[in-house]
Amino acid sequence: MLSLAHVHVYHGPIHALRGVDLSVEMGEIVTLIGANGAGKSTLLMSICGAPRAGRGRVLWDGEDITDLPSFEIIRRGIAQVPEGRRIFSRMSVLENLLVGATPLEDGQREEDLQRVFALFPTLKDRQHQRGGTLSGGEQQMLAIGRALMGRPRLLLLDEPSLGLAPRLVQRIFEIIEAINREQNVTVFLVEQNAYHALRLAHRGYVMANGRIVLAGESKALLANREVRAAYLEGGV
């Protein structure tokens, strides 16, 4: 479905990604874990072309999308929930959701809204409230709901648990699992909470200094001594 082949990304003189190879298959939840500054967010953003890969290829359903404009990549069924949510704080919940909608007939847009409201009942109750007045967890739900309005086949999530209370973290991961299982949306998840991410995902990659240094089934990574020492101590 999605594959990165020897991808290099540069931020000016900084070599941020160094020959990354990875894949995400249809129906999977795949997670990418690593320390701050490892290049995780850069990798996720490079899939949508911002920043663009300086070398290597990004393939989507066998098509090379490396040099496509971001809006063309999104039209092909990829949606991203960025780190920090980046909702429109002065716009209502409903307006935020409609920003993410694809150009559909009114009936289809209403169908998508009801699907999001079924997943996030709080958003339905607060649909006329300004996005900036929501709690952190509610804003994260809004950001995910906005992405789902575009009917994506692949959902890219960047640090969805960041800054949330533990009980909300658990709820967010339950929602991600439901999106994958019930809405048949493939998920690629970047997450610092390695324990929760690996428990949720089918497979995982570990990144350090712009490189993939380890990959495998999530259960194997959870049991890996080096992964446990570096990312899981205190998180279990």
N, C-alpha and C positions, 0 to 999 in steps of 0.2 A: 504493500500500500504506500508507505513512505520509506524512503531510504536516503541516507546521506553517504556519499562516496568520497572519501579523502578530502573533506571540506576544511578549508583554511579561511579564517576571517581575521581582518586587521582593523584595529582602531588607530588610524594614523600609524605611528611607528610601533605600536603594540601588537604583537602577534597573539591574538586572543584565542583562536581555535587552531589546533595544529594537527591536521590530517584526521578529522573525526569520521569514523565509519559507524553507522548504526542503522537499525531498521525498526519499523513498527508495522505489525501485520493487522489486517482487518479484524475487528472484534476484541483486540487486546487492550489491556491497560499496561503501559510500559512506563517505568519511572527512571528518572535521572537524578542521582544524588551526588553530593560532593560538598566541599567546604566553600565558604564565601570566597568569591574571586576566582573560582575554578573555571568559569566560563559557561555555566549552566544557562543563565538567562540569555547570553549572547547566542548560544546554540539555538535556543527556542525561537528567538527573534529572527535569526537568519533563515529559518524555514519559510517565513513570510517575507523575506527579502529586505529586512531592515534591522541590522546591516546585511548587505549582500555578500555572499561568499566570494572571496578573492580568487580562490582556486577550489577545484573539486566540483561536485554536482549534487543538487537536491532533486530527487526524483519523486514524482507523485503519480501513482498508477502507471508507472513506466514512462511518463512524460518528464522531460527535463524542464523544471520550473525555475532553475537557478536565476535566470536573468529576467523573469517576468515581473511586471509591476506588482506591488503588494495587493492591489484591488483585484487583479486577475487571479492571483493565488487564492484569495479569499473566495472568489466566485466559484472556484473548483471544489469547494466544500471543506475548507480549513478555517477554523475560527480560533482566536487566541484570547485568553483571559490573562491580561498582563499583571505583573507584580505590582502591588499597591492599588489594584482594582480599577483606578482611573475612570470612575463613573463621572457623569456630569452633575456636579453637586447642586447647581441651581435649577436643574430640570427635575420634573416629577419622576417617580418610579416608572410610570407608564410611558412617559416620553423617552426615558433612558432605554426601555425595552424596545420601543418602536425604532429607535436609532439602529438597533441591530437587525431589524427585520429585512429580509430580502424583498425585492419588488414583486409582491404577490397580489392576488385578488383579495378584496376585503375579507371574504369568508375564510380564506386560508390564513390570513394574518390573525384573525380572531381565534382560529383553531390553534395556532402556535401560542398565542397569549394564554389560552386556557391550559395548554400543556405545561407552560412555565408556571402558571398559578397553581396547578395541581402539585407540582414539585416543590414550590415555595409558597405556601398559603399566606405567609406574612406579607409577601409582596402584593398579593391581591388585596389584602386588608389595607395596605398603605400605598396603593397605586397612585393616589393623588398627592402624596407627601413628597417633599423635596428629597432628592437622593442624599444630599449632604447632611440631613437630619437623622439618617438611619445609623444604627450601631455598626461597628466594624463587621460583625458577622452578617448582618443584613446587607451591607454594602457588597460583601463577597458574594452573597446569593444573587444580588442584583447583577453583578458583573458576569456571573455564570449564566444567569437567565438571559441577559442581553446577547451573549454569544450563541446560546441555543436558538434564539429567534432567527438566526441565519440558516437554520437547518443543516448544521455541519455534519460531515461524515467523520471528521477528525477534530477533536477538541484539544488544544494546547493550553495547559494550565501552569502558570508560573507562581509558585509559592502560595497556594490557596490558603494555607493555614497560618500565614505570617501575621503575627500580632493578635491572634485570637485566643480566647480563654480555652482551657483544655476541653470542656464539654462541647464547645462550639467546633473545635478541631475535629472531634469524633463525628459530629453531625455533618460537617463538610465532607469528610471522607465517605460517610454513608451515602450522601447525595451523589458523589462522583461514581460510586459503585452502581447506584440505581440508574444513573444516566447511561452507563456502559451496558448494563444488563437489560434494562427495560426499553431504552430508546435506541439501542444498537449503535451507539456512538463510540468510536475508538478513541482512546484517551492516551495522550503523552503528557506525563506529569513531571515537572521539575519541583523538587521539594527538599527542604532542609530537615524536615522531620522524617529522618530515614526509616525509623521503625514503623510508623504508620504507613508511609509510602510503600515499603516493601511488603508489608502485610496485605495491602490492597492490591498491588500490581501482580501481573503474571510473570513479568520479566523486569530486570533492572540493569542499568549501566552505572558505573562509578566513574566520575570525572575528576581529574586533578591536573592543574596547570595547563588547561586547554586540550587535554588528551583523554580519551577513554582508556582507563587503566584496568578495568575489570567489567565483565558482563556475564549474565547467567540468569537462571531461574531465581525468582525472588526467595524461595525457601533456601536455596543454596547460599545466596548472598547473606541472608539473615543468620545462617549458621557459620559463615566464614569468619575466622578468628580476626583477620586484619580489618574487615568491615566492622565487626563488632567493636573492636578497640578504637577505631577512628571515628565512627559515626553513631554507634548505638549505646555506648556506655552512659548510663543515666537516663536513657530514653525508653527503657523497657519497663 
